[in-house]
Amino acid sequence: FTWMTLVTSFLLLFAIPSLTAASGLLLLDRHLGTHFYQYAFGGDPLLWQHLFWSFGHPEVYILILPVFGMVSEILPVFARKPIFGYTFIAWSGVAIGFLSFTVWAHHMFAVGLPPIAQAFFATSTTLIAIPTAVKIFNWLATITGGKIKFNVPMLFILGFVGMFLIGGIDGVSLAVVPFDYQVTDSYYVVSHLHYVLF
């Protein structure tokens, strides 16, 4: 939990400024007549999306990393054995934090990004699944062979792992650019977000 809180703190420090910049530019556009986002006046509406999602995707991990830390603390207690692969659990959280800044434009595949950008963001989105899978497999290994107590906290953790796994599989499929084209702005993306966060 301590490691995940530390990583979350760094994410907050480095993600919030892009949202601040996006909001500041929008404020200037609406109240002072600038045209940062207005195409007709030389602005770029995609600038808003880039600034918003460069905050918005690390924000997802700002929300979930502390929960990962909680799972890694609660699961061993109710499995009655030490967490499996403590070092891997900690470093996978650091890797997730770092990679969270490299995946934002997978929300923007349908806006006409150049193929090299699509390839980069598709690759980074696929790569972030690796440290996430490390956590899930280590949690499952912690349960394996343990004397599990099915108290309410453990039931919540097991439910979390199942729901997060479904959301994670949804997320990996969104890294495939042609598939993402088909489901952009659909309830498939909404389901991915809600499975991961709920």
Summary of the structure (lengths in Angstrom):
residues: 198
radius of gyration: 19.1
end to end distance: 18.8
largest distance: 66.0
contacts: 608
relative contact order: 0.12
helix: 81%
strand: 0%
